[in-house]
């Protein structure tokens, strides 16, 4: 990793809002471990499914290296497996599935304004659900640090790409990795990240509203639309309540 | 690598990157007045809750609030341990232990 030149570049900006050191990077990698464990069944399952859909090992692995978006990759290979699907439709579906990243980007943007566009692009490339959850929690509780975000991104990127490659190489030798119980590591980690953020009844209200709307949305909306629907609506509820009540 | 697959991967990579990069690069310092920040601060809570709820409440794709839903029981265990210990390893371990136990011993889904 070429974090040194970036580090010096950031120091020139001298932003008080963004102070990073190597300790942040290491802390991020350490705190990523439970989420990397949580990726094990999904990474392997993606690799297996990609091969079953007719992709070569190199094609399966390259998709993980370049796209790095679990939900979209799963959808793409199941569409390929079903056969007769246009490339354009798969790309468009990927766009729809990943629209939720707009919300995540919006909430991280205030912390990343002092970075060069190159750094913003590097950090944006690695912003997946898991690294976003770690990063925004760290930024709002401890303080913004681009090296923390880089560490979380990199740890999850290496885990996802390696697991995809292994899954695609071993193929059906692995028996249903989603049944190992490891798939619960991700929601459990998200629970741990969420609970300290529920500081007042307004946060609890947003949490309950988002959860209920997600269940409704997943029941009635196609694909991953429930994420955008529930997260956006709950955010608006929270903002609206805050406007009405004034700041605490 | 077949050309059509390379094209698909390139397209997927491009649109994914655009969704991640767009708001980070487009927003400027001046756009963040206090009022907008007050709205944005609820996004992480909303997204985390949105990601957690379906995995725990509807693991088979439909709402399952029965005690035979091992993900729901594991979720309750995780919330309890998270509140008590504030420890990420303990929280993950408690949830996974409940799931594995229910699956292995009782054969629940």
Interface residues (C-beta under 8 A of the other chain):
Chain A: X31 X34 X37 X38 X55 X56 X58 X59 X62 X63 X66 X67 X68 X69 X72 X73 X76 X87 X88 X90 X91 X92 X94 X95 X98 X99 X100 X101 X102 X103 X104 X105 X106 X107 X108 X109 X110 X112 X113 X117 X120 X121 X123 X124 X125 X127 X129 X132 X133 X136 X137 X140 X179 X181 X182 X184 X185 X186 X187 X188 X189 X190 X191 X192 X193 X194 X195 X196 X197 X198 X202 X203 X206 X207 X208 X209 X210 X211 X212 X213 X214 X215 X218 X219 X226 X227 X230 X231 X232 X234 X235 X236 X238 X239 X242 X243 X247
Chain B: X1 X2 X4 X5 X6 X7 X8 X9 X10 X11 X12 X13 X14 X15 X16 X17 X18 X19 X20 X21 X22 X23 X24 X25 X27 X28 X29 X32 X37 X38 X39 X40 X41 X42 X43 X44 X45 X46 X47 X48 X49 X50 X51 X52 X53 X54 X55 X56 X57 X58 X61 X62 X63 X71 X74 X75 X78 X79 X82 X83 X86 X87 X88 X89 X91 X92 X94 X95 X96 X99 X100 X103
